[in-house]
């Protein structure tokens, strides 16, 4: 699994979900208590969010993190 592609997938998924829900970056920031600059950077592929930050964003977006074990 390529970390670069994984992050790109995460970036795309979060951005698409936010847009589907019809909320702005500003609204997501307020609802999640995550800084607007952090959200902007994440959506531009420039961020390096902590697990805690991701959990806050995903909670508002109605998503969760799932991990798979390698075989």
LUMNUVEX-120725 format. One record per atom (N, C-alpha, C): residue number from 1; residue in one letter; atom name; x, y, z. Coordinates in steps of 0.1 Angstrom, whole numbers, plus 5000, padded with zeros to 4 digits. Example, Ala and Ser with C-alpha at 12.3 -4.5 7.8 and 13.67 -1.06 7.14 Angstrom:
REM LUMNUVEX-120725
<node><resi>1</resi><resn>A</resn><name>N</name><x>5132</x><y>4943</y><z>5078</z></node>
<node><resi>1</resi><resn>A</resn><name>CA</name><x>5123</x><y>4955</y><z>5078</z></node>
<node><resi>1</resi><resn>A</resn><name>C</name><x>5132</x><y>4967</y><z>5078</z></node>
<node><resi>2</resi><resn>S</resn><name>N</name><x>5128</x><y>4978</y><z>5071</z></node>
<node><resi>2</resi><resn>S</resn><name>CA</name><x>5137</x><y>4989</y><z>5071</z></node>
<node><resi>2</resi><resn>S</resn><name>C</name><x>5129</x><y>5000</y><z>5079</z></node>
***
This chain:
REM LUMNUVEX-120725
<node><resi>1</resi><resn>X</resn><name>N</name><x>5009</x><y>4988</y><z>5000</z></node>
<node><resi>1</resi><resn>X</resn><name>CA</name><x>5000</x><y>5000</y><z>5000</z></node>
<node><resi>1</resi><resn>X</resn><name>C</name><x>5009</x><y>5012</y><z>5000</z></node>
<node><resi>2</resi><resn>X</resn><name>N</name><x>5007</x><y>5021</y><z>4991</z></node>
<node><resi>2</resi><resn>X</resn><name>CA</name><x>5015</x><y>5033</y><z>4989</z></node>
<node><resi>2</resi><resn>X</resn><name>C</name><x>5009</x><y>5044</y><z>4998</z></node>
<node><resi>3</resi><resn>X</resn><name>N</name><x>5016</x><y>5049</y><z>5008</z></node>
<node><resi>3</resi><resn>X</resn><name>CA</name><x>5011</x><y>5060</y><z>5016</z></node>
<node><resi>3</resi><resn>X</resn><name>C</name><x>5007</x><y>5072</y><z>5009</z></node>
<node><resi>4</resi><resn>X</resn><name>N</name><x>5014</x><y>5075</y><z>4998</z></node>
<node><resi>4</resi><resn>X</resn><name>CA</name><x>5010</x><y>5087</y><z>4990</z></node>
<node><resi>4</resi><resn>X</resn><name>C</name><x>4996</x><y>5086</y><z>4984</z></node>
<node><resi>5</resi><resn>X</resn><name>N</name><x>4993</x><y>5074</y><z>4978</z></node>
<node><resi>5</resi><resn>X</resn><name>CA</name><x>4980</x><y>5071</y><z>4973</z></node>
<node><resi>5</resi><resn>X</resn><name>C</name><x>4969</x><y>5070</y><z>4984</z></node>
<node><resi>6</resi><resn>X</resn><name>N</name><x>4973</x><y>5065</y><z>4995</z></node>
<node><resi>6</resi><resn>X</resn><name>CA</name><x>4963</x><y>5064</y><z>5006</z></node>
<node><resi>6</resi><resn>X</resn><name>C</name><x>4959</x><y>5078</y><z>5011</z></node>
<node><resi>7</resi><resn>X</resn><name>N</name><x>4969</x><y>5087</y><z>5012</z></node>
<node><resi>7</resi><resn>X</resn><name>CA</name><x>4965</x><y>5100</y><z>5016</z></node>
<node><resi>7</resi><resn>X</resn><name>C</name><x>4957</x><y>5107</y><z>5005</z></node>
<node><resi>8</resi><resn>X</resn><name>N</name><x>4960</x><y>5105</y><z>4993</z></node>
<node><resi>8</resi><resn>X</resn><name>CA</name><x>4953</x><y>5111</y><z>4982</z></node>
<node><resi>8</resi><resn>X</resn><name>C</name><x>4938</x><y>5106</y><z>4982</z></node>
<node><resi>9</resi><resn>X</resn><name>N</name><x>4936</x><y>5093</y><z>4985</z></node>
<node><resi>9</resi><resn>X</resn><name>CA</name><x>4923</x><y>5088</y><z>4986</z></node>
<node><resi>9</resi><resn>X</resn><name>C</name><x>4915</x><y>5094</y><z>4998</z></node>
<node><resi>10</resi><resn>X</resn><name>N</name><x>4922</x><y>5096</y><z>5009</z></node>
<node><resi>10</resi><resn>X</resn><name>CA</name><x>4916</x><y>5102</y><z>5021</z></node>
<node><resi>10</resi><resn>X</resn><name>C</name><x>4912</x><y>5116</y><z>5017</z></node>
<node><resi>11</resi><resn>X</resn><name>N</name><x>4921</x><y>5124</y><z>5011</z></node>
<node><resi>11</resi><resn>X</resn><name>CA</name><x>4918</x><y>5137</y><z>5008</z></node>
<node><resi>11</resi><resn>X</resn><name>C</name><x>4906</x><y>5138</y><z>4999</z></node>
<node><resi>12</resi><resn>X</resn><name>N</name><x>4905</x><y>5130</y><z>4989</z></node>
<node><resi>12</resi><resn>X</resn><name>CA</name><x>4894</x><y>5130</y><z>4979</z></node>
<node><resi>12</resi><resn>X</resn><name>C</name><x>4881</x><y>5126</y><z>4986</z></node>
<node><resi>13</resi><resn>X</resn><name>N</name><x>4882</x><y>5116</y><z>4994</z></node>
<node><resi>13</resi><resn>X</resn><name>CA</name><x>4870</x><y>5111</y><z>5001</z></node>
<node><resi>13</resi><resn>X</resn><name>C</name><x>4864</x><y>5121</y><z>5010</z></node>
<node><resi>14</resi><resn>X</resn><name>N</name><x>4872</x><y>5128</y><z>5018</z></node>
<node><resi>14</resi><resn>X</resn><name>CA</name><x>4868</x><y>5138</y><z>5028</z></node>
<node><resi>14</resi><resn>X</resn><name>C</name><x>4862</x><y>5150</y><z>5020</z></node>
<node><resi>15</resi><resn>X</resn><name>N</name><x>4868</x><y>5154</y><z>5010</z></node>
<node><resi>15</resi><resn>X</resn><name>CA</name><x>4863</x><y>5166</y><z>5002</z></node>
<node><resi>15</resi><resn>X</resn><name>C</name><x>4850</x><y>5163</y><z>4996</z></node>
<node><resi>16</resi><resn>X</resn><name>N</name><x>4849</x><y>5151</y><z>4990</z></node>
<node><resi>16</resi><resn>X</resn><name>CA</name><x>4837</x><y>5147</y><z>4983</z></node>
<node><resi>16</resi><resn>X</resn><name>C</name><x>4825</x><y>5146</y><z>4993</z></node>
<node><resi>17</resi><resn>X</resn><name>N</name><x>4828</x><y>5140</y><z>5004</z></node>
<node><resi>17</resi><resn>X</resn><name>CA</name><x>4818</x><y>5138</y><z>5015</z></node>
<node><resi>17</resi><resn>X</resn><name>C</name><x>4813</x><y>5151</y><z>5020</z></node>
<node><resi>18</resi><resn>X</resn><name>N</name><x>4822</x><y>5161</y><z>5022</z></node>
<node><resi>18</resi><resn>X</resn><name>CA</name><x>4818</x><y>5174</y><z>5027</z></node>
<node><resi>18</resi><resn>X</resn><name>C</name><x>4809</x><y>5181</y><z>5016</z></node>
<node><resi>19</resi><resn>X</resn><name>N</name><x>4812</x><y>5179</y><z>5004</z></node>
<node><resi>19</resi><resn>X</resn><name>CA</name><x>4805</x><y>5185</y><z>4993</z></node>
<node><resi>19</resi><resn>X</resn><name>C</name><x>4791</x><y>5179</y><z>4991</z></node>
<node><resi>20</resi><resn>X</resn><name>N</name><x>4790</x><y>5166</y><z>4993</z></node>
<node><resi>20</resi><resn>X</resn><name>CA</name><x>4778</x><y>5158</y><z>4992</z></node>
<node><resi>20</resi><resn>X</resn><name>C</name><x>4768</x><y>5163</y><z>5003</z></node>
<node><resi>21</resi><resn>X</resn><name>N</name><x>4774</x><y>5166</y><z>5015</z></node>
<node><resi>21</resi><resn>X</resn><name>CA</name><x>4766</x><y>5170</y><z>5026</z></node>
<node><resi>21</resi><resn>X</resn><name>C</name><x>4762</x><y>5185</y><z>5025</z></node>
<node><resi>22</resi><resn>X</resn><name>N</name><x>4768</x><y>5192</y><z>5015</z></node>
<node><resi>22</resi><resn>X</resn><name>CA</name><x>4765</x><y>5206</y><z>5013</z></node>
<node><resi>22</resi><resn>X</resn><name>C</name><x>4770</x><y>5215</y><z>5024</z></node>
<node><resi>23</resi><resn>X</resn><name>N</name><x>4781</x><y>5212</y><z>5030</z></node>
<node><resi>23</resi><resn>X</resn><name>CA</name><x>4787</x><y>5221</y><z>5040</z></node>
<node><resi>23</resi><resn>X</resn><name>C</name><x>4800</x><y>5227</y><z>5035</z></node>
<node><resi>24</resi><resn>X</resn><name>N</name><x>4803</x><y>5239</y><z>5039</z></node>
<node><resi>24</resi><resn>X</resn><name>CA</name><x>4815</x><y>5246</y><z>5036</z></node>
<node><resi>24</resi><resn>X</resn><name>C</name><x>4826</x><y>5241</y><z>5045</z></node>
<node><resi>25</resi><resn>X</resn><name>N</name><x>4838</x><y>5245</y><z>5041</z></node>
<node><resi>25</resi><resn>X</resn><name>CA</name><x>4850</x><y>5243</y><z>5050</z></node>
<node><resi>25</resi><resn>X</resn><name>C</name><x>4848</x><y>5250</y><z>5063</z></node>
<node><resi>26</resi><resn>X</resn><name>N</name><x>4843</x><y>5262</y><z>5062</z></node>
<node><resi>26</resi><resn>X</resn><name>CA</name><x>4840</x><y>5270</y><z>5074</z></node>
<node><resi>26</resi><resn>X</resn><name>C</name><x>4831</x><y>5263</y><z>5084</z></node>
<node><resi>27</resi><resn>X</resn><name>N</name><x>4820</x><y>5258</y><z>5078</z></node>
<node><resi>27</resi><resn>X</resn><name>CA</name><x>4810</x><y>5250</y><z>5086</z></node>
<node><resi>27</resi><resn>X</resn><name>C</name><x>4816</x><y>5238</y><z>5092</z></node>
<node><resi>28</resi><resn>X</resn><name>N</name><x>4824</x><y>5231</y><z>5084</z></node>
<node><resi>28</resi><resn>X</resn><name>CA</name><x>4830</x><y>5218</y><z>5089</z></node>
<node><resi>28</resi><resn>X</resn><name>C</name><x>4840</x><y>5222</y><z>5101</z></node>
<node><resi>29</resi><resn>X</resn><name>N</name><x>4847</x><y>5233</y><z>5099</z></node>
<node><resi>29</resi><resn>X</resn><name>CA</name><x>4856</x><y>5237</y><z>5109</z></node>
<node><resi>29</resi><resn>X</resn><name>C</name><x>4849</x><y>5240</y><z>5123</z></node>
<node><resi>30</resi><resn>X</resn><name>N</name><x>4838</x><y>5247</y><z>5122</z></node>
<node><resi>30</resi><resn>X</resn><name>CA</name><x>4830</x><y>5251</y><z>5133</z></node>
<node><resi>30</resi><resn>X</resn><name>C</name><x>4824</x><y>5238</y><z>5140</z></node>
<node><resi>31</resi><resn>X</resn><name>N</name><x>4818</x><y>5230</y><z>5132</z></node>
<node><resi>31</resi><resn>X</resn><name>CA</name><x>4812</x><y>5218</y><z>5137</z></node>
<node><resi>31</resi><resn>X</resn><name>C</name><x>4822</x><y>5208</y><z>5143</z></node>
<node><resi>32</resi><resn>X</resn><name>N</name><x>4834</x><y>5207</y><z>5137</z></node>
<node><resi>32</resi><resn>X</resn><name>CA</name><x>4843</x><y>5197</y><z>5142</z></node>
<node><resi>32</resi><resn>X</resn><name>C</name><x>4853</x><y>5202</y><z>5152</z></node>
<node><resi>33</resi><resn>X</resn><name>N</name><x>4854</x><y>5216</y><z>5153</z></node>
<node><resi>33</resi><resn>X</resn><name>CA</name><x>4864</x><y>5222</y><z>5162</z></node>
<node><resi>33</resi><resn>X</resn><name>C</name><x>4878</x><y>5220</y><z>5157</z></node>
<node><resi>34</resi><resn>X</resn><name>N</name><x>4879</x><y>5219</y><z>5144</z></node>
<node><resi>34</resi><resn>X</resn><name>CA</name><x>4892</x><y>5217</y><z>5137</z></node>
<node><resi>34</resi><resn>X</resn><name>C</name><x>4894</x><y>5230</y><z>5129</z></node>
<node><resi>35</resi><resn>X</resn><name>N</name><x>4906</x><y>5236</y><z>5130</z></node>
<node><resi>35</resi><resn>X</resn><name>CA</name><x>4909</x><y>5248</y><z>5124</z></node>
<node><resi>35</resi><resn>X</resn><name>C</name><x>4907</x><y>5248</y><z>5109</z></node>
<node><resi>36</resi><resn>X</resn><name>N</name><x>4902</x><y>5259</y><z>5104</z></node>
<node><resi>36</resi><resn>X</resn><name>CA</name><x>4899</x><y>5261</y><z>5089</z></node>
<node><resi>36</resi><resn>X</resn><name>C</name><x>4912</x><y>5259</y><z>5081</z></node>
<node><resi>37</resi><resn>X</resn><name>N</name><x>4923</x><y>5263</y><z>5086</z></node>
<node><resi>37</resi><resn>X</resn><name>CA</name><x>4936</x><y>5261</y><z>5078</z></node>
<node><resi>37</resi><resn>X</resn><name>C</name><x>4940</x><y>5247</y><z>5078</z></node>
<node><resi>38</resi><resn>X</resn><name>N</name><x>4937</x><y>5239</y><z>5088</z></node>
<node><resi>38</resi><resn>X</resn><name>CA</name><x>4940</x><y>5225</y><z>5088</z></node>
<node><resi>38</resi><resn>X</resn><name>C</name><x>4931</x><y>5218</y><z>5078</z></node>
<node><resi>39</resi><resn>X</resn><name>N</name><x>4918</x><y>5222</y><z>5077</z></node>
<node><resi>39</resi><resn>X</resn><name>CA</name><x>4909</x><y>5216</y><z>5067</z></node>
<node><resi>39</resi><resn>X</resn><name>C</name><x>4913</x><y>5219</y><z>5053</z></node>
<node><resi>40</resi><resn>X</resn><name>N</name><x>4917</x><y>5232</y><z>5051</z></node>
<node><resi>40</resi><resn>X</resn><name>CA</name><x>4921</x><y>5237</y><z>5038</z></node>
<node><resi>40</resi><resn>X</resn><name>C</name><x>4933</x><y>5229</y><z>5033</z></node>
<node><resi>41</resi><resn>X</resn><name>N</name><x>4943</x><y>5228</y><z>5042</z></node>
<node><resi>41</resi><resn>X</resn><name>CA</name><x>4956</x><y>5221</y><z>5039</z></node>
<node><resi>41</resi><resn>X</resn><name>C</name><x>4953</x><y>5206</y><z>5036</z></node>
<node><resi>42</resi><resn>X</resn><name>N</name><x>4944</x><y>5200</y><z>5044</z></node>
<node><resi>42</resi><resn>X</resn><name>CA</name><x>4941</x><y>5186</y><z>5042</z></node>
<node><resi>42</resi><resn>X</resn><name>C</name><x>4934</x><y>5184</y><z>5028</z></node>
<node><resi>43</resi><resn>X</resn><name>N</name><x>4925</x><y>5193</y><z>5024</z></node>
<node><resi>43</resi><resn>X</resn><name>CA</name><x>4918</x><y>5191</y><z>5012</z></node>
<node><resi>43</resi><resn>X</resn><name>C</name><x>4927</x><y>5195</y><z>5000</z></node>
<node><resi>44</resi><resn>X</resn><name>N</name><x>4938</x><y>5202</y><z>5002</z></node>
<node><resi>44</resi><resn>X</resn><name>CA</name><x>4948</x><y>5205</y><z>4992</z></node>
<node><resi>44</resi><resn>X</resn><name>C</name><x>4959</x><y>5195</y><z>4991</z></node>
<node><resi>45</resi><resn>X</resn><name>N</name><x>4958</x><y>5185</y><z>5000</z></node>
<node><resi>45</resi><resn>X</resn><name>CA</name><x>4969</x><y>5174</y><z>5000</z></node>
<node><resi>45</resi><resn>X</resn><name>C</name><x>4982</x><y>5179</y><z>5006</z></node>
<node><resi>46</resi><resn>X</resn><name>N</name><x>4981</x><y>5189</y><z>5014</z></node>
<node><resi>46</resi><resn>X</resn><name>CA</name><x>4993</x><y>5195</y><z>5021</z></node>
<node><resi>46</resi><resn>X</resn><name>C</name><x>4993</x><y>5192</y><z>5036</z></node>
<node><resi>47</resi><resn>X</resn><name>N</name><x>4983</x><y>5187</y><z>5041</z></node>
<node><resi>47</resi><resn>X</resn><name>CA</name><x>4982</x><y>5185</y><z>5055</z></node>
<node><resi>47</resi><resn>X</resn><name>C</name><x>4988</x><y>5172</y><z>5060</z></node>
<node><resi>48</resi><resn>X</resn><name>N</name><x>4990</x><y>5171</y><z>5073</z></node>
<node><resi>48</resi><resn>X</resn><name>CA</name><x>4994</x><y>5159</y><z>5079</z></node>
<node><resi>48</resi><resn>X</resn><name>C</name><x>4986</x><y>5157</y><z>5092</z></node>
<node><resi>49</resi><resn>X</resn><name>N</name><x>4973</x><y>5154</y><z>5091</z></node>
<node><resi>49</resi><resn>X</resn><name>CA</name><x>4964</x><y>5154</y><z>5103</z></node>
<node><resi>49</resi><resn>X</resn><name>C</name><x>4967</x><y>5143</y><z>5113</z></node>
<node><resi>50</resi><resn>X</resn><name>N</name><x>4965</x><y>5146</y><z>5125</z></node>
<node><resi>50</resi><resn>X</resn><name>CA</name><x>4966</x><y>5136</y><z>5135</z></node>
<node><resi>50</resi><resn>X</resn><name>C</name><x>4954</x><y>5127</y><z>5135</z></node>
<node><resi>51</resi><resn>X</resn><name>N</name><x>4955</x><y>5115</y><z>5141</z></node>
<node><resi>51</resi><resn>X</resn><name>CA</name><x>4943</x><y>5106</y><z>5142</z></node>
<node><resi>51</resi><resn>X</resn><name>C</name><x>4932</x><y>5113</y><z>5149</z></node>
<node><resi>52</resi><resn>X</resn><name>N</name><x>4935</x><y>5121</y><z>5159</z></node>
<node><resi>52</resi><resn>X</resn><name>CA</name><x>4925</x><y>5129</y><z>5167</z></node>
<node><resi>52</resi><resn>X</resn><name>C</name><x>4917</x><y>5138</y><z>5157</z></node>
<node><resi>53</resi><resn>X</resn><name>N</name><x>4925</x><y>5145</y><z>5149</z></node>
<node><resi>53</resi><resn>X</resn><name>CA</name><x>4919</x><y>5155</y><z>5140</z></node>
<node><resi>53</resi><resn>X</resn><name>C</name><x>4910</x><y>5148</y><z>5130</z></node>
<node><resi>54</resi><resn>X</resn><name>N</name><x>4915</x><y>5137</y><z>5124</z></node>
<node><resi>54</resi><resn>X</resn><name>CA</name><x>4907</x><y>5129</y><z>5115</z></node>
<node><resi>54</resi><resn>X</resn><name>C</name><x>4894</x><y>5124</y><z>5121</z></node>
<node><resi>55</resi><resn>X</resn><name>N</name><x>4895</x><y>5119</y><z>5134</z></node>
<node><resi>55</resi><resn>X</resn><name>CA</name><x>4883</x><y>5115</y><z>5141</z></node>
<node><resi>55</resi><resn>X</resn><name>C</name><x>4873</x><y>5126</y><z>5142</z></node>
<node><resi>56</resi><resn>X</resn><name>N</name><x>4877</x><y>5138</y><z>5146</z></node>
<node><resi>56</resi><resn>X</resn><name>CA</name><x>4868</x><y>5149</y><z>5147</z></node>
<node><resi>56</resi><resn>X</resn><name>C</name><x>4861</x><y>5152</y><z>5134</z></node>
<node><resi>57</resi><resn>X</resn><name>N</name><x>4868</x><y>5152</y><z>5123</z></node>
<node><resi>57</resi><resn>X</resn><name>CA</name><x>4863</x><y>5155</y><z>5110</z></node>
<node><resi>57</resi><resn>X</resn><name>C</name><x>4853</x><y>5144</y><z>5105</z></node>
<node><resi>58</resi><resn>X</resn><name>N</name><x>4857</x><y>5132</y><z>5107</z></node>
<node><resi>58</resi><resn>X</resn><name>CA</name><x>4849</x><y>5120</y><z>5103</z></node>
<node><resi>58</resi><resn>X</resn><name>C</name><x>4836</x><y>5119</y><z>5111</z></node>
<node><resi>59</resi><resn>X</resn><name>N</name><x>4836</x><y>5123</y><z>5123</z></node>
<node><resi>59</resi><resn>X</resn><name>CA</name><x>4824</x><y>5123</y><z>5131</z></node>
<node><resi>59</resi><resn>X</resn><name>C</name><x>4814</x><y>5132</y><z>5125</z></node>
<node><resi>60</resi><resn>X</resn><name>N</name><x>4818</x><y>5144</y><z>5122</z></node>
<node><resi>60</resi><resn>X</resn><name>CA</name><x>4809</x><y>5154</y><z>5116</z></node>
<node><resi>60</resi><resn>X</resn><name>C</name><x>4804</x><y>5149</y><z>5102</z></node>
<node><resi>61</resi><resn>X</resn><name>N</name><x>4813</x><y>5143</y><z>5095</z></node>
<node><resi>61</resi><resn>X</resn><name>CA</name><x>4809</x><y>5138</y><z>5081</z></node>
<node><resi>61</resi><resn>X</resn><name>C</name><x>4802</x><y>5125</y><z>5081</z></node>
<node><resi>62</resi><resn>X</resn><name>N</name><x>4800</x><y>5119</y><z>5093</z></node>
<node><resi>62</resi><resn>X</resn><name>CA</name><x>4792</x><y>5106</y><z>5094</z></node>
<node><resi>62</resi><resn>X</resn><name>C</name><x>4800</x><y>5095</y><z>5088</z></node>
<node><resi>63</resi><resn>X</resn><name>N</name><x>4813</x><y>5095</y><z>5091</z></node>
<node><resi>63</resi><resn>X</resn><name>CA</name><x>4822</x><y>5085</y><z>5086</z></node>
<node><resi>63</resi><resn>X</resn><name>C</name><x>4830</x><y>5079</y><z>5098</z></node>
<node><resi>64</resi><resn>X</resn><name>N</name><x>4838</x><y>5068</y><z>5095</z></node>
<node><resi>64</resi><resn>X</resn><name>CA</name><x>4847</x><y>5063</y><z>5106</z></node>
<node><resi>64</resi><resn>X</resn><name>C</name><x>4859</x><y>5057</y><z>5099</z></node>
<node><resi>65</resi><resn>X</resn><name>N</name><x>4869</x><y>5055</y><z>5107</z></node>
<node><resi>65</resi><resn>X</resn><name>CA</name><x>4882</x><y>5050</y><z>5102</z></node>
<node><resi>65</resi><resn>X</resn><name>C</name><x>4881</x><y>5034</y><z>5104</z></node>
<node><resi>66</resi><resn>X</resn><name>N</name><x>4885</x><y>5027</y><z>5094</z></node>
<node><resi>66</resi><resn>X</resn><name>CA</name><x>4886</x><y>5012</y><z>5094</z></node>
<node><resi>66</resi><resn>X</resn><name>C</name><x>4900</x><y>5008</y><z>5090</z></node>
<node><resi>67</resi><resn>X</resn><name>N</name><x>4905</x><y>4999</y><z>5097</z></node>
<node><resi>67</resi><resn>X</resn><name>CA</name><x>4919</x><y>4994</y><z>5093</z></node>
<node><resi>67</resi><resn>X</resn><name>C</name><x>4918</x><y>4979</y><z>5089</z></node>
<node><resi>68</resi><resn>X</resn><name>N</name><x>4927</x><y>4975</y><z>5081</z></node>
<node><resi>68</resi><resn>X</resn><name>CA</name><x>4927</x><y>4962</y><z>5076</z></node>
<node><resi>68</resi><resn>X</resn><name>C</name><x>4941</x><y>4956</y><z>5080</z></node>
<node><resi>69</resi><resn>X</resn><name>N</name><x>4941</x><y>4943</y><z>5084</z></node>
<node><resi>69</resi><resn>X</resn><name>CA</name><x>4954</x><y>4937</y><z>5086</z></node>
<node><resi>69</resi><resn>X</resn><name>C</name><x>4960</x><y>4931</y><z>5074</z></node>
<node><resi>70</resi><resn>X</resn><name>N</name><x>4973</x><y>4932</y><z>5072</z></node>
<node><resi>70</resi><resn>X</resn><name>CA</name><x>4979</x><y>4927</y><z>5061</z></node>
<node><resi>70</resi><resn>X</resn><name>C</name><x>4980</x><y>4912</y><z>5062</z></node>
<node><resi>71</resi><resn>X</resn><name>N</name><x>4979</x><y>4905</y><z>5051</z></node>
<node><resi>71</resi><resn>X</resn><name>CA</name><x>4980</x><y>4890</y><z>5051</z></node>
<node><resi>71</resi><resn>X</resn><name>C</name><x>4994</x><y>4886</y><z>5051</z></node>
***
